[in-house]
Amino acid sequence: MNPIELTIEDGIATVRINRPERKNALSVAATNGLADAWDRIESDDSVRVAILTSADCGVFSAGMDLKEAAQIKRDEGVDILSKMRDPFHDTMRACKKPIIAAMTGSLMAGGMMLTLNCDLRVGLKGTKVGITEVKIGRGSPWAAPALTMLPQPILMEIVLTGDLFPIERLHDYGFTNYLEDTPDAVRARAYELARRIAGLAPLSVVAAKGSVRATMDRGCAGGLEEGKRLHEVVYASNDAIEGPRAFAEKRAPVWTGT
């Protein structure tokens, strides 16, 4: 069974973790498959937006496959991260196109890492969220960006206790955009958002994401400067002419991404 499935339709790429028998845990093959998927999405001009989801099993992703990690350490004497091409999912974080998390179950550890790399998040009511590394002797250096998404005391409680929290609590702090009642409703909401984004000016969408990400990384002043640079191609594009023209002519714009 392929641990990572990638489909592309109508400008929307869907990346699906398909390991329900292991609670969608991130094996070496799954992690490397995710890196391959983000590489393809980044290079495919037909893709406007991506959705990350997983097979239904009650857990969006349990994080690292601890059983495989123990086996690799026992058989080869190395840490599982050394077998992964992109263990901290930097390829995903660097993707210029918007990524929507359709979280159809609970998530912890590396599952939380994946959602932190997404731009919009749709969760399932009644599920749990946590960063559990302190309970298993692992680490969470990737959790730092969560400080732009959650209050500092809340993030500290999450990383220092390793406890799982009701997703409703994190939603109250603005961590998720929407919470839905069923996995199907989670995916439906994610696709609704994706279709709206896919129908907009592609260069503007990429620049908008880049500007927000730059501000997260560099602070306000640095983000403003990088945002101006990212938007230079937008203002000089054919789409920048098409948008106002379509508005004046009272018709839908035809975006070319050029």
ZAPAKOL-578094 format. One line per 4 residues: their letters; for each residue z, y, x of N, C-alpha, C. Coordinates in steps of 0.02 Angstrom, whole numbers, padded with zeros to 5 digits. Layout:
! ZAPAKOL-578094
a) Z:Y:X:Z:Y:X:Z:Y:X ~ ...
***
This chain:
! ZAPAKOL-578094
mnpi) 00000:-00059:00042:00000:00000:00000:00000:00062:00044 ~ -00045:00109:00029:-00048:00171:00067:00013:00213:00050 ~ 00055:00232:00100:00115:00270:00084:00102:00341:00063 ~ 00043:00367:00080:00025:00436:00061:-00044:00436:00029
elti) -00047:00463:-00032:-00110:00467:-00067:-00130:00541:-00073 ~ -00193:00555:-00058:-00220:00623:-00063:-00280:00623:-00108 ~ -00278:00664:-00160:-00336:00674:-00204:-00350:00748:-00209 ~ -00413:00765:-00219:-00434:00836:-00225:-00480:00842:-00285
edgi) -00462:00887:-00330:-00502:00898:-00390:-00494:00970:-00414 ~ -00550:01002:-00426:-00551:01071:-00452:-00510:01119:-00410 ~ -00515:01110:-00344:-00481:01156:-00298:-00408:01140:-00288 ~ -00382:01087:-00320:-00311:01069:-00314:-00305:01003:-00277
atvr) -00269:01004:-00221:-00254:00943:-00184:-00186:00917:-00206 ~ -00183:00852:-00220:-00120:00820:-00238:-00101:00771:-00183 ~ -00044:00782:-00153:-00016:00737:-00102:00041:00699:-00134 ~ 00036:00633:-00134:00085:00591:-00168:00116:00541:-00120
inrp) 00182:00545:-00112:00218:00494:-00073:00225:00433:-00117 ~ 00201:00376:-00093:00197:00317:-00135:00236:00259:-00104 ~ 00303:00267:-00104:00347:00213:-00079:00406:00204:-00127 ~ 00393:00192:-00190:00448:00188:-00238:00498:00133:-00222
erkn) 00474:00080:-00189:00519:00025:-00173:00571:00044:-00121 ~ 00557:00099:-00083:00605:00124:-00033:00626:00195:-00050 ~ 00626:00212:-00113:00647:00278:-00137:00607:00334:-00103 ~ 00543:00319:-00092:00496:00367:-00062:00523:00394:00005
alsv) 00557:00350:00042:00583:00369:00108:00525:00380:00157 ~ 00538:00420:00207:00486:00440:00254:00485:00393:00315 ~ 00443:00343:00312:00431:00298:00368:00387:00333:00419 ~ 00375:00300:00475:00328:00327:00525:00259:00335:00494
aatn) 00236:00284:00459:00169:00287:00428:00166:00342:00377 ~ 00218:00351:00337:00217:00403:00286:00218:00472:00317 ~ 00259:00482:00367:00263:00547:00400:00196:00565:00434 ~ 00167:00517:00468:00102:00529:00499:00048:00539:00447
glad) 00053:00504:00391:00006:00514:00337:00011:00583:00306 ~ 00071:00609:00301:00080:00678:00275:00047:00728:00323 ~ 00057:00719:00388:00026:00765:00436:-00050:00763:00430 ~ -00078:00704:00421:-00151:00698:00412:-00173:00734:00348
awdr) -00134:00727:00295:-00151:00759:00232:-00152:00835:00238 ~ -00101:00863:00271:-00099:00937:00278:-00155:00961:00323 ~ -00173:00922:00374:-00230:00941:00416:-00294:00945:00374 ~ -00304:00895:00332:-00365:00895:00291:-00365:00952:00241
iesd) -00308:00964:00209:-00303:01018:00161:-00317:01086:00193 ~ -00291:01095:00253:-00300:01159:00288:-00374:01170:00306 ~ -00409:01117:00322:-00478:01123:00346:-00529:01120:00290 ~ -00509:01101:00230:-00556:01093:00173:-00559:01158:00134
dsvr) -00615:01193:00138:-00622:01258:00105:-00622:01252:00029 ~ -00633:01192:00003:-00634:01184:-00070:-00563:01183:-00099 ~ -00513:01172:-00057:-00444:01169:-00080:-00414:01239:-00083 ~ -00388:01257:-00141:-00358:01323:-00151:-00281:01319:-00152
vail) -00255:01261:-00173:-00183:01253:-00181:-00167:01179:-00179 ~ -00106:01162:-00159:-00086:01092:-00153:-00022:01079:-00192 ~ -00016:01017:-00216:00045:00995:-00249:00072:00935:-00211 ~ 00137:00936:-00196:00170:00879:-00164:00214:00845:-00216
tsad) 00202:00781:-00227:00243:00743:-00274:00254:00674:-00247 ~ 00282:00630:-00288:00295:00562:-00264:00295:00514:-00323 ~ 00293:00450:-00307:00295:00398:-00359:00362:00401:-00395 ~ 00361:00389:-00460:00422:00392:-00500:00468:00333:-00484
cgvf) 00529:00350:-00463:00580:00297:-00451:00650:00327:-00456 ~ 00654:00389:-00481:00718:00423:-00485:00734:00465:-00425 ~ 00696:00456:-00371:00707:00494:-00309:00641:00523:-00285 ~ 00639:00588:-00277:00579:00621:-00251:00566:00598:-00179
sagm) 00618:00601:-00137:00615:00571:-00071:00686:00567:-00043 ~ 00703:00508:-00019:00769:00497:00010:00773:00519:00083 ~ 00719:00548:00109:00719:00569:00179:00697:00513:00225 ~ 00720:00516:00286:00700:00467:00336:00715:00396:00313
dlke) 00670:00351:00330:00680:00280:00315:00730:00253:00366 ~ 00794:00251:00346:00847:00232:00392:00842:00159:00414 ~ 00818:00115:00370:00810:00045:00389:00758:00038:00444 ~ 00702:00074:00437:00651:00072:00489:00677:00103:00553
aaqi) 00716:00158:00547:00744:00190:00606:00789:00142:00645 ~ 00831:00105:00609:00875:00057:00642:00835:00001:00675 ~ 00782:-00022:00643:00741:-00075:00671:00705:-00053:00734 ~ 00677:00008:00733:00642:00034:00792:00690:00042:00850
krde) 00750:00067:00836:00799:00075:00889:00819:00008:00918 ~ 00827:-00041:00875:00847:-00108:00898:00791:-00143:00937 ~ 00729:-00138:00912:00674:-00175:00943:00643:-00139:01002 ~ 00642:-00072:01001:00606:-00034:01052:00651:00011:01094
gvdi) 00711:00023:01069:00758:00064:01107:00743:00138:01105 ~ 00704:00160:01056:00687:00231:01050:00705:00257:00981 ~ 00710:00323:00975:00724:00353:00910:00661:00355:00869 ~ 00668:00349:00804:00611:00348:00759:00569:00411:00764
lskm) 00601:00468:00779:00563:00531:00783:00510:00528:00837 ~ 00521:00488:00889:00472:00484:00944:00408:00448:00923 ~ 00411:00413:00867:00352:00377:00842:00310:00419:00794 ~ 00337:00477:00776:00304:00519:00726:00265:00575:00759
rdpf) 00204:00586:00735:00162:00639:00764:00190:00708:00750 ~ 00221:00717:00693:00247:00783:00672:00313:00773:00636 ~ 00366:00755:00672:00429:00734:00640:00462:00787:00598 ~ 00452:00852:00615:00484:00905:00577:00435:00940:00530
hdtm) 00377:00910:00520:00328:00932:00470:00306:01005:00482 ~ 00296:01022:00545:00272:01089:00562:00202:01101:00536 ~ 00161:01048:00533:00093:01055:00507:00094:01078:00434 ~ 00140:01051:00396:00148:01071:00327:00170:01143:00322
rack) 00219:01161:00362:00246:01229:00359:00193:01281:00379 ~ 00147:01261:00424:00095:01307:00447:00036:01311:00400 ~ 00033:01269:00348:-00024:01270:00303:-00030:01338:00269 ~ -00089:01366:00271:-00100:01434:00243:-00106:01434:00167
kpii) -00120:01376:00139:-00131:01373:00066:-00064:01359:00030 ~ -00055:01386:-00029:00008:01376:-00065:00020:01302:-00079 ~ 00084:01283:-00074:00105:01215:-00088:00159:01217:-00142 ~ 00150:01176:-00193:00198:01172:-00249:00232:01104:-00246
aamt) 00297:01103:-00247:00335:01041:-00249:00346:01021:-00321 ~ 00323:00962:-00340:00336:00933:-00405:00388:00878:-00394 ~ 00451:00897:-00398:00507:00853:-00379:00529:00812:-00439 ~ 00503:00752:-00444:00514:00711:-00503:00575:00666:-00497
gslm) 00621:00683:-00453:00682:00645:-00445:00729:00681:-00398 ~ 00784:00649:-00379:00831:00678:-00333:00801:00681:-00263 ~ 00828:00725:-00222:00802:00732:-00154:00860:00746:-00107 ~ 00854:00718:-00048:00905:00728:00002:00875:00721:00072
aggm) 00910:00749:00122:00889:00744:00191:00817:00767:00200 ~ 00774:00723:00227:00704:00742:00238:00667:00759:00175 ~ 00689:00735:00118:00659:00756:00055:00671:00829:00043 ~ 00730:00853:00061:00745:00925:00057:00703:00964:00106
mltl) 00693:00935:00166:00651:00968:00216:00581:00981:00188 ~ 00552:00933:00154:00486:00942:00126:00484:00998:00076 ~ 00534:01002:00033:00534:01054:-00018:00543:01123:00011 ~ 00579:01128:00067:00588:01193:00100:00522:01219:00127
ncdl) 00475:01174:00140:00410:01194:00165:00361:01211:00109 ~ 00383:01203:00047:00342:01220:-00011:00354:01292:-00032 ~ 00307:01320:-00067:00310:01390:-00088:00337:01399:-00158 ~ 00325:01350:-00201:00352:01349:-00269:00382:01280:-00280
rvgl) 00435:01278:-00321:00469:01214:-00332:00483:01204:-00406 ~ 00463:01145:-00430:00478:01124:-00499:00521:01062:-00495 ~ 00580:01065:-00525:00627:01010:-00521:00638:00975:-00587 ~ 00675:00919:-00584:00690:00878:-00642:00764:00887:-00659
kgtk) 00777:00904:-00721:00846:00913:-00744:00886:00848:-00734 ~ 00949:00857:-00715:00993:00799:-00708:00989:00765:-00640 ~ 00949:00790:-00594:00943:00760:-00528:00990:00794:-00478 ~ 00994:00766:-00418:01039:00790:-00366:00998:00812:-00304
vgit) 01028:00859:-00268:00995:00887:-00208:01047:00892:-00152 ~ 01027:00876:-00091:01074:00883:-00036:01043:00875:00032 ~ 01080:00895:00082:01062:00885:00152:01117:00842:00182 ~ 01104:00778:00187:01157:00728:00199:01164:00706:00272
evki) 01132:00741:00318:01130:00717:00387:01198:00708:00419 ~ 01247:00752:00402:01313:00746:00434:01347:00680:00415 ~ 01325:00648:00362:01355:00585:00341:01326:00525:00376 ~ 01270:00535:00411:01238:00479:00446:01226:00493:00520
grgs) 01255:00548:00545:01250:00563:00616:01183:00589:00639 ~ 01143:00614:00592:01079:00643:00610:01084:00719:00609 ~ 01027:00754:00611:01029:00827:00615:00981:00860:00566 ~ 00993:00924:00553:00951:00961:00506:00932:01029:00533
pwaa) 00900:01033:00593:00878:01097:00619:00827:01131:00574 ~ 00793:01090:00534:00741:01115:00488:00770:01152:00428 ~ 00837:01150:00420:00868:01181:00361:00873:01257:00366 ~ 00861:01285:00425:00870:01357:00435:00832:01400:00384
palt) 00769:01384:00366:00734:01426:00318:00768:01430:00250 ~ 00811:01382:00234:00846:01384:00169:00890:01445:00162 ~ 00905:01477:00218:00947:01538:00215:00910:01595:00181 ~ 00845:01591:00176:00807:01641:00138:00800:01622:00065
mlpq) 00825:01563:00047:00817:01537:-00021:00883:01528:-00058 ~ 00938:01523:-00020:01004:01511:-00048:01055:01556:-00016 ~ 01109:01574:-00050:01162:01613:-00019:01194:01576:00040 ~ 01214:01612:00091:01241:01581:00151:01300:01534:00139
pilm) 01350:01553:00097:01406:01507:00086:01384:01442:00052 ~ 01335:01447:00008:01311:01387:-00026:01274:01341:00022 ~ 01232:01370:00065:01196:01329:00114:01246:01297:00162 ~ 01297:01334:00182:01347:01306:00227:01382:01247:00194
eivl) 01399:01253:00131:01431:01197:00096:01385:01137:00094 ~ 01321:01149:00083:01273:01094:00079:01267:01057:00146 ~ 01258:01096:00201:01247:01063:00266:01311:01036:00297 ~ 01368:01065:00282:01430:01044:00314:01465:00987:00277
tgdl) 01455:00981:00212:01486:00926:00175:01440:00866:00168 ~ 01374:00877:00168:01328:00823:00156:01328:00798:00085 ~ 01362:00834:00040:01366:00812:-00029:01301:00826:-00067 ~ 01292:00790:-00121:01236:00803:-00166:01259:00849:-00222
fpie) 01217:00898:-00238:01233:00949:-00287:01186:00943:-00347 ~ 01210:00957:-00406:01165:00958:-00464:01109:01010:-00453 ~ 01049:00990:-00468:00993:01036:-00458:01001:01099:-00500 ~ 01036:01093:-00556:01048:01152:-00598:01086:01206:-00561
rlhd) 01133:01185:-00517:01171:01235:-00479:01125:01273:-00432 ~ 01081:01238:-00397:01035:01272:-00352:00984:01314:-00390 ~ 00965:01291:-00449:00919:01330:-00491:00950:01397:-00508 ~ 01015:01398:-00521:01049:01461:-00538:01045:01511:-00481
ygft) 01038:01487:-00419:01031:01531:-00361:00958:01549:-00347 ~ 00912:01522:-00387:00842:01538:-00378:00804:01491:-00333 ~ 00832:01432:-00318:00798:01386:-00272:00736:01355:-00303 ~ 00737:01343:-00369:00680:01315:-00403:00651:01366:-00452
nyle) 00585:01361:-00462:00553:01405:-00511:00564:01382:-00582 ~ 00561:01316:-00591:00569:01287:-00658:00605:01220:-00653 ~ 00642:01204:-00706:00670:01137:-00715:00642:01108:-00780 ~ 00621:01046:-00777:00591:01014:-00835:00630:00951:-00854
dtpd) 00616:00926:-00914:00656:00871:-00942:00634:00802:-00919 ~ 00570:00794:-00901:00543:00728:-00883:00499:00734:-00821 ~ 00488:00679:-00785:00442:00681:-00728:00372:00705:-00748 ~ 00347:00682:-00805:00281:00704:-00828:00280:00779:-00840
avra) 00334:00806:-00867:00337:00878:-00879:00341:00917:-00813 ~ 00374:00888:-00763:00376:00919:-00697:00306:00925:-00669 ~ 00269:00871:-00671:00201:00872:-00645:00156:00919:-00686 ~ 00165:00918:-00751:00124:00962:-00794:00136:01036:-00776
raye) 00199:01054:-00766:00214:01123:-00747:00184:01139:-00679 ~ 00188:01093:-00632:00160:01105:-00565:00084:01115:-00570 ~ 00051:01075:-00611:-00022:01083:-00617:-00040:01147:-00655 ~ 00001:01168:-00701:-00011:01231:-00734:-00009:01288:-00683
larr) 00041:01288:-00640:00045:01339:-00588:-00014:01334:-00540 ~ -00031:01273:-00521:-00086:01263:-00474:-00152:01288:-00502 ~ -00165:01274:-00566:-00228:01297:-00596:-00232:01373:-00598 ~ -00176:01405:-00611:-00175:01478:-00612:-00190:01506:-00542
iagl) -00160:01476:-00491:-00172:01499:-00423:-00243:01485:-00400 ~ -00268:01425:-00418:-00336:01406:-00397:-00389:01451:-00426 ~ -00374:01484:-00481:-00423:01528:-00513:-00423:01599:-00487 ~ -00381:01614:-00438:-00375:01682:-00412:-00414:01690:-00347
apls) -00418:01751:-00323:-00456:01766:-00262:-00426:01729:-00203 ~ -00461:01682:-00173:-00432:01638:-00122:-00407:01675:-00060 ~ -00444:01725:-00036:-00422:01761:00023:-00358:01800:00008 ~ -00353:01828:-00051:-00293:01865:-00071:-00233:01819:-00076
vvaa) -00243:01759:-00102:-00189:01711:-00109:-00162:01691:-00040 ~ -00207:01675:00006:-00187:01655:00073:-00149:01711:00108 ~ -00174:01772:00102:-00141:01829:00133:-00073:01843:00102 ~ -00068:01834:00037:-00004:01845:00003:00049:01796:00027
kgsv) 00031:01733:00031:00078:01683:00057:00096:01700:00129 ~ 00046:01715:00170:00059:01730:00240:00105:01790:00249 ~ 00098:01840:00207:00140:01899:00213:00213:01883:00198 ~ 00225:01845:00145:00293:01826:00128:00324:01782:00182
ratm) 00285:01733:00205:00310:01689:00258:00326:01729:00322 ~ 00283:01777:00339:00294:01817:00399:00358:01858:00393 ~ 00373:01883:00334:00434:01921:00324:00495:01876:00329 ~ 00489:01815:00304:00544:01766:00312:00558:01753:00385
drgc) 00505:01749:00425:00513:01731:00496:00531:01790:00540 ~ 00506:01850:00524:00510:01906:00570:00554:01963:00545 ~ 00575:01961:00483:00611:02017:00454:00563:02066:00422 ~ 00590:02118:00391:00550:02164:00351:00497:02200:00392
aggl) 00518:02231:00447:00470:02271:00487:00415:02228:00516 ~ 00433:02172:00545:00383:02128:00573:00338:02098:00520 ~ 00368:02082:00462:00328:02054:00407:00278:02104:00380 ~ 00298:02168:00376:00252:02219:00352:00191:02224:00398
eegk) 00204:02225:00463:00148:02231:00511:00102:02171:00508 ~ 00131:02111:00504:00090:02051:00501:00053:02048:00434 ~ 00085:02072:00380:00052:02073:00315:-00009:02118:00315 ~ -00004:02175:00347:-00061:02219:00352:-00118:02186:00390
rlhe) -00101:02151:00444:-00153:02117:00483:-00186:02062:00442 ~ -00146:02023:00406:-00173:01968:00366:-00219:01993:00310 ~ -00205:02052:00285:-00245:02078:00229:-00308:02116:00251 ~ -00318:02124:00315:-00379:02158:00338:-00441:02122:00313
vvya) -00440:02055:00318:-00498:02016:00297:-00507:02020:00221 ~ -00452:02029:00185:-00456:02035:00112:-00491:02099:00092 ~ -00470:02155:00120:-00499:02219:00102:-00572:02225:00122 ~ -00592:02187:00173:-00661:02190:00197:-00706:02137:00165
snda) -00680:02100:00116:-00716:02044:00088:-00761:02063:00029 ~ -00808:02018:00014:-00849:02026:-00046:-00807:02021:-00109 ~ -00754:01981:-00106:-00710:01974:-00164:-00675:02039:-00181 ~ -00662:02081:-00131:-00630:02145:-00143:-00677:02192:-00181
iegp) -00742:02179:-00176:-00791:02217:-00216:-00800:02186:-00285 ~ -00800:02119:-00286:-00812:02083:-00348:-00756:02094:-00398 ~ -00693:02097:-00375:-00637:02104:-00422:-00641:02168:-00463 ~ -00644:02226:-00431:-00650:02288:-00470:-00713:02291:-00512
rafa) -00769:02264:-00485:-00831:02265:-00523:-00825:02224:-00587 ~ -00795:02164:-00581:-00786:02122:-00640:-00740:02156:-00690 ~ -00688:02189:-00666:-00643:02225:-00711:-00680:02279:-00749 ~ -00722:02318:-00713:-00759:02372:-00746:-00810:02346:-00795
ekra) -00838:02286:-00780:-00888:02257:-00824:-00858:02212:-00878 ~ -00792:02207:-00879:-00755:02169:-00929:-00777:02096:-00931 ~ -00778:02065:-00872:-00796:01995:-00867:-00750:01961:-00817 ~ -00752:01895:-00815:-00712:01858:-00767:-00744:01863:-00697
pvwt) -00705:01875:-00645:-00733:01879:-00578:-00757:01812:-00553 ~ -00807:01814:-00510:-00832:01753:-00478:-00814:01757:-00404 ~ -00763:01720:-00385:-00738:01724:-00317:-00779:01680:-00270 ~ -00794:01705:-00211:-00830:01667:-00161:-00788:01652:-00099
gt) -00732:01686:-00093:-00690:01675:-00033:-00722:01703:00029 ~ -00766:01752:00021:-00800:01782:00079:-00792:01857:00077
***
